[in-house]
Amino acid sequence: MLISYLLGFVDLITTVLVLLVLTYVVISYFMSPYHTFRMWVNRLVEPLLQPIRKVVPLIGMLDISPIILLLLIHFVGFVLKQLLVAFVP
């Protein structure tokens, strides 16, 4: 029973992070950088993107760090779920 709650929690956190990153990408095209909602989303997502941006350079004018972050979120979520299934009785 505990395992199902933990798996659900990992899924919830993964989904929330993915939605935050996707929201960050979409509103960066349409919303003013000084809009309150955009500044709030930036404060949540930018600390996750900065380490990736230090390692991965821009490709022309394209910033692929959000794509890499999405892949990392899914990978970490998958690994956590596999570890929970393997080690929690």
PyMOL commands that place a pseudoatom at each C-alpha (Angstrom):
pseudoatom trace, name=CA, resn=MET, resi=1, chain=A, elem=C, hetatm=0, pos=[0.000, 0.000, 0.000]
pseudoatom trace, name=CA, resn=LEU, resi=2, chain=A, elem=C, hetatm=0, pos=[2.828, 2.395, 0.857]
pseudoatom trace, name=CA, resn=ILE, resi=3, chain=A, elem=C, hetatm=0, pos=[4.491, 1.639, -2.463]
pseudoatom trace, name=CA, resn=SER, resi=4, chain=A, elem=C, hetatm=0, pos=[1.427, 2.763, -4.414]
pseudoatom trace, name=CA, resn=TYR, resi=5, chain=A, elem=C, hetatm=0, pos=[1.395, 6.098, -2.549]
pseudoatom trace, name=CA, resn=LEU, resi=6, chain=A, elem=C, hetatm=0, pos=[5.095, 6.607, -3.177]
pseudoatom trace, name=CA, resn=LEU, resi=7, chain=A, elem=C, hetatm=0, pos=[4.750, 5.732, -6.861]
pseudoatom trace, name=CA, resn=GLY, resi=8, chain=A, elem=C, hetatm=0, pos=[1.833, 8.131, -7.143]
pseudoatom trace, name=CA, resn=PHE, resi=9, chain=A, elem=C, hetatm=0, pos=[3.866, 10.858, -5.437]
pseudoatom trace, name=CA, resn=VAL, resi=10, chain=A, elem=C, hetatm=0, pos=[6.780, 10.365, -7.863]
pseudoatom trace, name=CA, resn=ASP, resi=11, chain=A, elem=C, hetatm=0, pos=[4.324, 10.529, -10.779]
pseudoatom trace, name=CA, resn=LEU, resi=12, chain=A, elem=C, hetatm=0, pos=[2.767, 13.702, -9.380]
pseudoatom trace, name=CA, resn=ILE, resi=13, chain=A, elem=C, hetatm=0, pos=[6.120, 15.456, -8.933]
pseudoatom trace, name=CA, resn=THR, resi=14, chain=A, elem=C, hetatm=0, pos=[7.242, 14.374, -12.405]
pseudoatom trace, name=CA, resn=THR, resi=15, chain=A, elem=C, hetatm=0, pos=[4.032, 15.652, -13.986]
pseudoatom trace, name=CA, resn=VAL, resi=16, chain=A, elem=C, hetatm=0, pos=[4.175, 18.989, -12.153]
pseudoatom trace, name=CA, resn=LEU, resi=17, chain=A, elem=C, hetatm=0, pos=[7.799, 19.555, -13.187]
pseudoatom trace, name=CA, resn=VAL, resi=18, chain=A, elem=C, hetatm=0, pos=[7.063, 18.678, -16.826]
pseudoatom trace, name=CA, resn=LEU, resi=19, chain=A, elem=C, hetatm=0, pos=[4.085, 21.040, -16.887]
pseudoatom trace, name=CA, resn=LEU, resi=20, chain=A, elem=C, hetatm=0, pos=[6.177, 23.823, -15.348]
pseudoatom trace, name=CA, resn=VAL, resi=21, chain=A, elem=C, hetatm=0, pos=[8.912, 23.424, -17.986]
pseudoatom trace, name=CA, resn=LEU, resi=22, chain=A, elem=C, hetatm=0, pos=[6.389, 23.317, -20.835]
pseudoatom trace, name=CA, resn=THR, resi=23, chain=A, elem=C, hetatm=0, pos=[4.637, 26.391, -19.433]
pseudoatom trace, name=CA, resn=TYR, resi=24, chain=A, elem=C, hetatm=0, pos=[7.991, 28.148, -19.190]
pseudoatom trace, name=CA, resn=VAL, resi=25, chain=A, elem=C, hetatm=0, pos=[8.728, 27.439, -22.858]
pseudoatom trace, name=CA, resn=VAL, resi=26, chain=A, elem=C, hetatm=0, pos=[5.299, 28.500, -24.141]
pseudoatom trace, name=CA, resn=ILE, resi=27, chain=A, elem=C, hetatm=0, pos=[4.976, 31.701, -22.124]
pseudoatom trace, name=CA, resn=SER, resi=28, chain=A, elem=C, hetatm=0, pos=[8.504, 32.767, -23.037]
pseudoatom trace, name=CA, resn=TYR, resi=29, chain=A, elem=C, hetatm=0, pos=[7.189, 33.384, -26.560]
pseudoatom trace, name=CA, resn=PHE, resi=30, chain=A, elem=C, hetatm=0, pos=[3.965, 35.195, -25.720]
pseudoatom trace, name=CA, resn=MET, resi=31, chain=A, elem=C, hetatm=0, pos=[4.220, 36.923, -22.360]
pseudoatom trace, name=CA, resn=SER, resi=32, chain=A, elem=C, hetatm=0, pos=[6.159, 39.967, -21.285]
pseudoatom trace, name=CA, resn=PRO, resi=33, chain=A, elem=C, hetatm=0, pos=[9.242, 39.108, -19.197]
pseudoatom trace, name=CA, resn=TYR, resi=34, chain=A, elem=C, hetatm=0, pos=[7.886, 41.423, -16.490]
pseudoatom trace, name=CA, resn=HIS, resi=35, chain=A, elem=C, hetatm=0, pos=[4.519, 39.730, -16.162]
pseudoatom trace, name=CA, resn=THR, resi=36, chain=A, elem=C, hetatm=0, pos=[3.984, 38.418, -12.624]
pseudoatom trace, name=CA, resn=PHE, resi=37, chain=A, elem=C, hetatm=0, pos=[3.063, 34.872, -13.705]
pseudoatom trace, name=CA, resn=ARG, resi=38, chain=A, elem=C, hetatm=0, pos=[6.046, 34.594, -16.023]
pseudoatom trace, name=CA, resn=MET, resi=39, chain=A, elem=C, hetatm=0, pos=[8.409, 35.846, -13.332]
pseudoatom trace, name=CA, resn=TRP, resi=40, chain=A, elem=C, hetatm=0, pos=[6.991, 33.247, -10.921]
pseudoatom trace, name=CA, resn=VAL, resi=41, chain=A, elem=C, hetatm=0, pos=[7.482, 30.412, -13.422]
pseudoatom trace, name=CA, resn=ASN, resi=42, chain=A, elem=C, hetatm=0, pos=[10.987, 31.685, -14.235]
pseudoatom trace, name=CA, resn=ARG, resi=43, chain=A, elem=C, hetatm=0, pos=[11.932, 31.602, -10.539]
pseudoatom trace, name=CA, resn=LEU, resi=44, chain=A, elem=C, hetatm=0, pos=[10.900, 27.956, -10.375]
pseudoatom trace, name=CA, resn=VAL, resi=45, chain=A, elem=C, hetatm=0, pos=[12.387, 26.687, -13.651]
pseudoatom trace, name=CA, resn=GLU, resi=46, chain=A, elem=C, hetatm=0, pos=[15.553, 28.760, -14.151]
pseudoatom trace, name=CA, resn=PRO, resi=47, chain=A, elem=C, hetatm=0, pos=[17.486, 27.118, -11.265]
pseudoatom trace, name=CA, resn=LEU, resi=48, chain=A, elem=C, hetatm=0, pos=[16.882, 23.754, -12.957]
pseudoatom trace, name=CA, resn=LEU, resi=49, chain=A, elem=C, hetatm=0, pos=[17.992, 25.025, -16.363]
pseudoatom trace, name=CA, resn=GLN, resi=50, chain=A, elem=C, hetatm=0, pos=[21.147, 26.918, -15.331]
pseudoatom trace, name=CA, resn=PRO, resi=51, chain=A, elem=C, hetatm=0, pos=[23.380, 23.857, -14.713]
pseudoatom trace, name=CA, resn=ILE, resi=52, chain=A, elem=C, hetatm=0, pos=[22.332, 22.402, -18.069]
pseudoatom trace, name=CA, resn=ARG, resi=53, chain=A, elem=C, hetatm=0, pos=[23.051, 25.697, -19.854]
pseudoatom trace, name=CA, resn=LYS, resi=54, chain=A, elem=C, hetatm=0, pos=[26.568, 25.723, -18.406]
pseudoatom trace, name=CA, resn=VAL, resi=55, chain=A, elem=C, hetatm=0, pos=[27.286, 22.355, -20.024]
pseudoatom trace, name=CA, resn=VAL, resi=56, chain=A, elem=C, hetatm=0, pos=[25.258, 22.443, -23.246]
pseudoatom trace, name=CA, resn=PRO, resi=57, chain=A, elem=C, hetatm=0, pos=[25.938, 25.382, -25.580]
pseudoatom trace, name=CA, resn=LEU, resi=58, chain=A, elem=C, hetatm=0, pos=[23.324, 27.041, -27.755]
pseudoatom trace, name=CA, resn=ILE, resi=59, chain=A, elem=C, hetatm=0, pos=[22.797, 25.509, -31.183]
pseudoatom trace, name=CA, resn=GLY, resi=60, chain=A, elem=C, hetatm=0, pos=[22.656, 28.629, -33.311]
pseudoatom trace, name=CA, resn=MET, resi=61, chain=A, elem=C, hetatm=0, pos=[19.840, 30.587, -31.681]
pseudoatom trace, name=CA, resn=LEU, resi=62, chain=A, elem=C, hetatm=0, pos=[18.182, 27.455, -30.275]
pseudoatom trace, name=CA, resn=ASP, resi=63, chain=A, elem=C, hetatm=0, pos=[18.321, 26.725, -26.550]
pseudoatom trace, name=CA, resn=ILE, resi=64, chain=A, elem=C, hetatm=0, pos=[17.809, 22.977, -26.086]
pseudoatom trace, name=CA, resn=SER, resi=65, chain=A, elem=C, hetatm=0, pos=[18.213, 23.025, -22.310]
pseudoatom trace, name=CA, resn=PRO, resi=66, chain=A, elem=C, hetatm=0, pos=[14.429, 22.681, -21.685]
pseudoatom trace, name=CA, resn=ILE, resi=67, chain=A, elem=C, hetatm=0, pos=[14.379, 19.555, -23.856]
pseudoatom trace, name=CA, resn=ILE, resi=68, chain=A, elem=C, hetatm=0, pos=[17.288, 18.075, -21.929]
pseudoatom trace, name=CA, resn=LEU, resi=69, chain=A, elem=C, hetatm=0, pos=[15.596, 18.996, -18.645]
pseudoatom trace, name=CA, resn=LEU, resi=70, chain=A, elem=C, hetatm=0, pos=[12.391, 17.228, -19.732]
pseudoatom trace, name=CA, resn=LEU, resi=71, chain=A, elem=C, hetatm=0, pos=[14.385, 14.106, -20.613]
pseudoatom trace, name=CA, resn=LEU, resi=72, chain=A, elem=C, hetatm=0, pos=[16.186, 14.236, -17.254]
pseudoatom trace, name=CA, resn=ILE, resi=73, chain=A, elem=C, hetatm=0, pos=[12.914, 14.645, -15.347]
pseudoatom trace, name=CA, resn=HIS, resi=74, chain=A, elem=C, hetatm=0, pos=[11.439, 11.602, -17.070]
pseudoatom trace, name=CA, resn=PHE, resi=75, chain=A, elem=C, hetatm=0, pos=[14.626, 9.588, -16.556]
pseudoatom trace, name=CA, resn=VAL, resi=76, chain=A, elem=C, hetatm=0, pos=[14.884, 10.416, -12.846]
pseudoatom trace, name=CA, resn=GLY, resi=77, chain=A, elem=C, hetatm=0, pos=[11.177, 9.650, -12.379]
pseudoatom trace, name=CA, resn=PHE, resi=78, chain=A, elem=C, hetatm=0, pos=[11.602, 6.292, -14.104]
pseudoatom trace, name=CA, resn=VAL, resi=79, chain=A, elem=C, hetatm=0, pos=[14.667, 5.393, -12.030]
pseudoatom trace, name=CA, resn=LEU, resi=80, chain=A, elem=C, hetatm=0, pos=[12.962, 6.377, -8.772]
pseudoatom trace, name=CA, resn=LYS, resi=81, chain=A, elem=C, hetatm=0, pos=[9.919, 4.251, -9.612]
pseudoatom trace, name=CA, resn=GLN, resi=82, chain=A, elem=C, hetatm=0, pos=[12.103, 1.277, -10.497]
pseudoatom trace, name=CA, resn=LEU, resi=83, chain=A, elem=C, hetatm=0, pos=[14.047, 1.641, -7.258]
pseudoatom trace, name=CA, resn=LEU, resi=84, chain=A, elem=C, hetatm=0, pos=[10.836, 1.854, -5.241]
pseudoatom trace, name=CA, resn=VAL, resi=85, chain=A, elem=C, hetatm=0, pos=[9.462, -1.265, -6.865]
pseudoatom trace, name=CA, resn=ALA, resi=86, chain=A, elem=C, hetatm=0, pos=[12.754, -3.135, -6.359]
pseudoatom trace, name=CA, resn=PHE, resi=87, chain=A, elem=C, hetatm=0, pos=[13.544, -2.180, -2.761]
pseudoatom trace, name=CA, resn=VAL, resi=88, chain=A, elem=C, hetatm=0, pos=[10.259, -1.509, -0.980]
pseudoatom trace, name=CA, resn=PRO, resi=89, chain=A, elem=C, hetatm=0, pos=[8.669, -4.788, 0.172]
for i in range(1, 89): cmd.bond("trace and resi %d" % i, "trace and resi %d" % (i + 1))
show_as sticks, trace
zoom trace
